[in-house]
């Protein structure tokens, strides 16, 4: 039996929470909504984030007519150039992870849910295929171009611009 792919599942990611500037000192309340292709909300999670000596996130949501309240601990690691990086601790296996996925009623890490990524299921021969890699790079280029807001900072190319330039060099010219 093959593993279920994590790519299309609902997830709560610590990097996304950090980009939203939700990981700030004190207690804060937010809501995450997942919408379908026509913009209708099909799932929502109320999030209470407490950052202090005992940092944790509380997820409150309804699953199959049952109200569920998950308390997920946060841990930190120090970064090489200062600061700290937050991690979620899976309440099932206590593993330090960046994302928790919803399968069935509960959010847990991909190891507990036995999940894989779509790219891991591709045959190695297909991943090494020039056509596949070219199409994959073109998709990455499109995403980078859509998100690129600044080409330079202080006279130097930004990391996104450098990545975009590198991807262009990987495209074969026929």
Secondary structure as GFF3:
##gff-version 3
##sequence-region A 1 174
A	DSSP	beta_strand	4	5	.	.	.	ID=ss1
A	DSSP	beta_strand	11	13	.	.	.	ID=ss2
A	DSSP	alpha_helix	14	19	.	.	.	ID=ss3
A	DSSP	beta_strand	26	35	.	.	.	ID=ss4
A	DSSP	beta_strand	41	51	.	.	.	ID=ss5
A	DSSP	beta_strand	56	63	.	.	.	ID=ss6
A	DSSP	beta_strand	66	78	.	.	.	ID=ss7
A	DSSP	beta_strand	84	89	.	.	.	ID=ss8
A	DSSP	beta_strand	96	97	.	.	.	ID=ss9
A	DSSP	beta_strand	99	103	.	.	.	ID=ss10
A	DSSP	beta_strand	106	108	.	.	.	ID=ss11
A	DSSP	beta_strand	115	116	.	.	.	ID=ss12
A	DSSP	three_ten_helix	118	121	.	.	.	ID=ss13
A	DSSP	alpha_helix	124	127	.	.	.	ID=ss14
A	DSSP	alpha_helix	130	147	.	.	.	ID=ss15
A	DSSP	beta_strand	152	153	.	.	.	ID=ss16
A	DSSP	beta_strand	156	157	.	.	.	ID=ss17
A	DSSP	alpha_helix	159	170	.	.	.	ID=ss18
###
